[in-house]
Amino acid sequence: MPSSDSGGTRIRRRKLIGAVVVTSGMMQIEVSTHEREVLLRGLRYVRSSIILELREPTKYDTYRRSMDLDEIQMLCQRLESSDPQLAAGL
């Protein structure tokens, strides 16, 4: 599948159909409540491993670590807010 990059938007041409598919790097998936909890548990585990990393960080490492933790936190919040019971305050 040939693809080109035009300002962050990937354009893919499918040979079989001939259609042009434009994606912005976003992916949507449907997960069950149990699967969502498993994802959240995994993200929390990864966050803990980043926080507990034992080594003398460089300035770049500190910045990267902070950015990684922020991304994990935002993803956790998005997954948590996708729970209808949590959103309803139950």
SENUFI-474230 format. One record per atom (N, C-alpha, C): residue number from 0; atom name; x, y, z. Coordinates in pm, 1 decimal. Example, Ala and Ser with C-alpha at 12.3 -4.5 7.8 and 13.67 -1.06 7.14 Angstrom:
PT    i  at        px        py        pz
PT    0   N    1319.0    -569.0     780.0
PT    0  CA    1230.0    -450.0     780.0
PT    0   C    1320.0    -330.0     780.0
PT    1   N    1285.0    -225.0     708.0
PT    1  CA    1367.0    -106.0     714.0
PT    1   C    1290.0       3.0     787.0
end
This chain:
PT    i  at        px        py        pz
PT    0   N      83.4    -118.2       0.0
PT    0  CA       0.0       0.0       0.0
PT    0   C      88.1     124.9       0.0
PT    1   N      90.6     199.2    -105.9
PT    1  CA     166.7     323.3    -104.0
PT    1   C     100.4     423.6     -12.1
PT    2   N     183.2     503.2      51.5
PT    2  CA     127.4     607.2     137.3
PT    2   C     213.2     731.1     126.6
PT    3   N     152.5     844.0     154.3
PT    3  CA     226.0     969.3     155.5
PT    3   C     186.5    1044.7     280.7
PT    4   N     271.3    1136.3     319.2
PT    4  CA     246.0    1211.8     440.9
PT    4   C     223.3    1356.7     402.6
PT    5   N     108.4    1410.5     439.6
PT    5  CA      78.7    1549.9     408.6
PT    5   C      41.5    1622.7     535.8
PT    6   N     144.4    1673.6     605.7
PT    6  CA     118.4    1751.2     727.0
PT    6   C      62.6    1670.9     841.2
PT    7   N     112.2    1550.4     864.1
PT    7  CA      66.1    1470.5     975.9
PT    7   C     -52.4    1382.2     943.3
PT    8   N    -111.2    1398.2     827.8
PT    8  CA    -223.6    1313.7     787.6
PT    8   C    -172.9    1212.1     687.5
PT    9   N    -189.5    1086.0     719.9
PT    9  CA    -140.5     979.8     633.1
PT    9   C    -250.2     941.7     533.9
PT   10   N    -213.5     939.1     407.7
PT   10  CA    -307.8     901.0     302.2
PT   10   C    -263.2     765.3     249.1
PT   11   N    -352.5     669.2     252.4
PT   11  CA    -320.1     534.8     205.9
PT   11   C    -412.3     497.3      91.8
PT   12   N    -356.8     443.0     -10.1
PT   12  CA    -436.5     394.7    -122.7
PT   12   C    -438.4     242.3    -117.8
PT   13   N    -556.1     186.6    -121.4
PT   13  CA    -569.7      41.5    -119.2
PT   13   C    -575.4      -9.3    -261.7
PT   14   N    -489.4    -105.8    -291.2
PT   14  CA    -482.0    -159.5    -427.0
PT   14   C    -608.4    -236.2    -465.4
PT   15   N    -663.4    -312.4    -372.5
PT   15  CA    -777.3    -396.2    -406.0
PT   15   C    -901.0    -315.2    -439.8
PT   16   N    -928.5    -213.5    -364.0
PT   16  CA   -1051.3    -137.3    -380.8
PT   16   C   -1027.8     -12.3    -463.5
PT   17   N    -910.3      45.7    -452.0
PT   17  CA    -881.5     170.1    -521.4
PT   17   C    -928.4     292.1    -445.8
PT   18   N    -978.6     271.6    -325.1
PT   18  CA   -1029.4     383.6    -245.1
PT   18   C    -914.0     450.9    -171.9
PT   19   N    -930.8     577.1    -140.9
PT   19  CA    -832.8     651.3     -64.1
PT   19   C    -882.0     658.1      79.8
PT   20   N    -797.1     615.9     173.0
PT   20  CA    -831.4     618.0     313.9
PT   20   C    -743.5     722.6     381.2
PT   21   N    -803.8     818.7     448.4
PT   21  CA    -729.8     923.4     517.2
PT   21   C    -741.5     899.5     666.7
PT   22   N    -626.5     888.8     734.0
PT   22  CA    -627.2     871.1     878.5
PT   22   C    -544.0     981.5     942.4
PT   23   N    -580.3    1017.6    1060.9
PT   23  CA    -508.6    1123.1    1131.4
PT   23   C    -423.7    1067.6    1245.3
PT   24   N    -397.3     938.8    1244.8
PT   24  CA    -319.5     879.3    1351.4
PT   24   C    -403.2     838.1    1470.8
PT   25   N    -533.2     853.9    1463.8
PT   25  CA    -621.7     815.5    1573.4
PT   25   C    -675.9     675.4    1545.7
PT   26   N    -698.8     602.8    1653.4
PT   26  CA    -754.7     469.1    1641.8
PT   26   C    -870.4     459.0    1739.4
PT   27   N    -981.0     405.5    1694.5
PT   27  CA   -1094.2     383.8    1782.8
PT   27   C   -1115.9     234.7    1797.1
PT   28   N   -1129.6     191.0    1921.3
PT   28  CA   -1158.2      50.8    1947.4
PT   28   C   -1270.5      43.5    2049.5
PT   29   N   -1343.3     -64.6    2044.3
PT   29  CA   -1447.7     -87.2    2143.6
PT   29   C   -1395.4    -191.2    2240.9
PT   30   N   -1408.0    -162.7    2369.1
PT   30  CA   -1364.4    -256.6    2471.4
PT   30   C   -1475.7    -275.4    2573.1
PT   31   N   -1478.5    -393.5    2628.5
PT   31  CA   -1576.8    -421.2    2733.4
PT   31   C   -1531.3    -353.4    2861.8
PT   32   N   -1616.5    -352.5    2960.9
PT   32  CA   -1582.2    -294.3    3090.1
PT   32   C   -1461.7    -365.9    3149.7
PT   33   N   -1459.6    -496.8    3139.1
PT   33  CA   -1346.6    -574.7    3191.2
PT   33   C   -1218.2    -540.5    3116.3
PT   34   N   -1224.6    -532.4    2983.5
PT   34  CA   -1106.6    -498.3    2903.6
PT   34   C   -1054.8    -358.5    2937.9
PT   35   N   -1146.3    -265.8    2963.0
PT   35  CA   -1107.7    -130.1    3001.0
PT   35   C   -1034.3    -131.7    3133.9
PT   36   N   -1082.3    -211.0    3228.8
PT   36  CA   -1015.9    -222.4    3358.3
PT   36   C    -876.7    -284.3    3343.5
PT   37   N    -863.2    -382.3    3255.3
PT   37  CA    -732.5    -443.3    3229.9
PT   37   C    -637.3    -339.8    3170.9
PT   38   N    -685.2    -260.2    3076.3
PT   38  CA    -602.6    -153.5    3018.6
PT   38   C    -558.9     -53.1    3124.2
PT   39   N    -651.7     -11.7    3209.3
PT   39  CA    -618.5      82.7    3315.7
PT   39   C    -516.0      24.2    3412.7
PT   40   N    -531.3    -103.1    3447.1
PT   40  CA    -436.3    -168.2    3536.6
PT   40   C    -297.4    -171.5    3473.0
PT   41   N    -292.2    -201.9    3344.5
PT   41  CA    -164.4    -203.5    3273.0
PT   41   C    -101.0     -66.2    3266.4
PT   42   N    -181.6      35.5    3240.7
PT   42  CA    -128.5     172.1    3236.2
PT   42   C     -76.0     215.8    3372.8
PT   43   N    -145.0     178.0    3477.2
PT   43  CA     -98.4     212.0    3612.1
PT   43   C      32.8     141.0    3644.7
PT   44   N      46.9      16.9    3596.7
PT   44  CA     170.3     -58.6    3617.0
PT   44   C     285.8       9.6    3543.5
PT   45   N     262.1      49.6    3419.2
PT   45  CA     365.3     118.3    3341.2
PT   45   C     402.0     250.3    3408.5
PT   46   N     300.9     324.1    3454.0
PT   46  CA     326.7     451.3    3522.5
PT   46   C     413.9     428.3    3645.8
PT   47   N     383.7     324.3    3723.4
PT   47  CA     463.8     293.4    3841.9
PT   47   C     606.8     258.8    3805.3
PT   48   N     625.8     183.6    3699.6
PT   48  CA     761.9     146.4    3659.5
PT   48   C     841.8     268.3    3614.9
PT   49   N     776.4     364.4    3551.8
PT   49  CA     845.6     487.5    3511.6
PT   49   C     883.5     568.6    3635.2
PT   50   N     791.8     578.8    3729.7
PT   50  CA     817.0     655.7    3851.7
PT   50   C     930.2     592.7    3933.3
PT   51   N     933.0     459.8    3939.7
PT   51  CA    1030.2     389.1    4023.5
PT   51   C    1160.5     355.4    3951.5
PT   52   N    1179.6     406.2    3831.9
PT   52  CA    1300.8     377.9    3754.5
PT   52   C    1423.7     423.8    3833.3
PT   53   N    1519.3     333.0    3851.1
PT   53  CA    1637.3     362.1    3931.4
PT   53   C    1757.9     388.5    3842.2
PT   54   N    1790.6     513.5    3824.5
PT   54  CA    1913.6     555.9    3757.6
PT   54   C    1920.6     706.7    3766.0
PT   55   N    2037.7     758.1    3744.9
PT   55  CA    2057.2     902.2    3749.8
PT   55   C    2011.6     960.8    3616.2
PT   56   N    1899.5    1028.9    3615.5
PT   56  CA    1847.0    1078.1    3488.3
PT   56   C    1920.8    1202.5    3438.0
PT   57   N    1930.9    1211.4    3306.3
PT   57  CA    1982.4    1332.9    3244.6
PT   57   C    1867.2    1431.2    3232.4
PT   58   N    1897.3    1552.3    3188.9
PT   58  CA    1791.6    1653.1    3172.2
PT   58   C    1688.4    1603.9    3070.2
PT   59   N    1736.7    1540.7    2960.7
PT   59  CA    1645.2    1488.3    2859.4
PT   59   C    1559.4    1376.3    2917.6
PT   60   N    1621.8    1286.2    2996.9
PT   60  CA    1547.2    1175.9    3057.6
PT   60   C    1435.9    1227.0    3147.6
PT   61   N    1465.2    1330.6    3223.9
PT   61  CA    1364.7    1389.4    3313.2
PT   61   C    1247.9    1444.9    3233.0
PT   62   N    1278.1    1513.5    3123.6
PT   62  CA    1174.2    1569.6    3036.6
PT   62   C    1091.1    1457.7    2973.7
PT   63   N    1158.3    1355.5    2918.0
PT   63  CA    1089.4    1243.1    2854.1
PT   63   C    1001.7    1169.8    2954.9
PT   64   N    1055.2    1149.1    3073.4
PT   64  CA     981.2    1080.1    3178.8
PT   64   C     855.8    1158.5    3216.5
PT   65   N     869.7    1288.4    3230.7
PT   65  CA     756.0    1373.8    3263.4
PT   65   C     649.7    1368.3    3153.5
PT   66   N     693.7    1374.3    3028.2
PT   66  CA     599.5    1368.1    2915.3
PT   66   C     529.1    1232.2    2910.6
PT   67   N     605.1    1123.5    2932.1
PT   67  CA     544.9     989.4    2933.0
PT   67   C     440.3     977.4    3042.9
PT   68   N     472.9    1027.1    3161.6
PT   68  CA     377.6    1020.7    3273.1
PT   68   C     252.5    1102.8    3244.1
PT   69   N     269.7    1219.7    3183.2
PT   69  CA     154.2    1302.8    3146.2
PT   69   C      65.1    1231.7    3045.3
PT   70   N     126.3    1167.5    2944.8
PT   70  CA      47.9    1095.8    2843.0
PT   70   C     -28.8     979.6    2904.0
PT   71   N      36.4     904.8    2993.5
PT   71  CA     -30.3     792.6    3059.7
PT   71   C    -146.0     843.0    3144.9
PT   72   N    -124.2     951.7    3217.4
PT   72  CA    -229.7    1008.5    3301.8
PT   72   C    -349.8    1052.5    3217.7
PT   73   N    -323.4    1118.4    3105.1
PT   73  CA    -433.3    1164.2    3019.4
PT   73   C    -510.1    1046.0    2961.8
PT   74   N    -438.7     941.0    2921.5
PT   74  CA    -505.9     822.8    2867.6
PT   74   C    -589.1     754.6    2976.0
PT   75   N    -535.4     745.3    3096.0
PT   75  CA    -612.3     687.3    3207.2
PT   75   C    -739.5     767.1    3232.1
PT   76   N    -728.0     898.4    3231.4
PT   76  CA    -844.7     982.7    3253.9
PT   76   C    -948.7     963.5    3143.3
PT   77   N    -902.9     950.6    3019.0
PT   77  CA    -997.9     927.8    2908.6
PT   77   C   -1067.7     794.4    2924.3
PT   78   N    -994.2     690.7    2962.7
PT   78  CA   -1055.6     559.4    2982.3
PT   78   C   -1151.0     561.2    3101.1
PT   79   N   -1111.6     628.4    3207.7
PT   79  CA   -1198.5     635.8    3325.6
PT   79   C   -1325.8     713.4    3295.8
PT   80   N   -1316.4     819.5    3216.7
PT   80  CA   -1435.4     898.3    3186.7
PT   80   C   -1525.7     828.0    3086.9
PT   81   N   -1476.9     721.2    3021.5
PT   81  CA   -1560.9     649.0    2926.9
PT   81   C   -1653.0     550.6    2997.1
PT   82   N   -1637.0     535.7    3128.0
PT   82  CA   -1724.6     448.7    3205.1
PT   82   C   -1852.1     523.7    3237.5
PT   83   N   -1966.4     480.5    3185.2
PT   83  CA   -2092.8     552.9    3209.3
PT   83   C   -2125.6     567.2    3358.1
PT   84   N   -2097.0     463.8    3440.1
PT   84  CA   -2126.8     472.1    3582.5
PT   84   C   -2035.9     574.7    3650.1
PT   85   N   -1908.2     577.9    3610.6
PT   85  CA   -1815.0     674.2    3667.0
PT   85   C   -1853.9     815.9    3627.5
PT   86   N   -1893.8     833.4    3501.9
PT   86  CA   -1933.9     965.5    3453.5
PT   86   C   -2060.2    1014.0    3523.9
PT   87   N   -2147.5     920.7    3561.5
PT   87  CA   -2271.3     955.8    3630.6
PT   87   C   -2249.1     980.9    3779.9
PT   88   N   -2125.8     953.4    3826.3
PT   88  CA   -2095.0     976.8    3967.2
PT   88   C   -2137.9     863.9    4058.9
PT   89   N   -2160.1     746.5    4003.2
PT   89  CA   -2202.1     632.1    4084.9
PT   89   C   -2083.1     558.2    4138.4
end
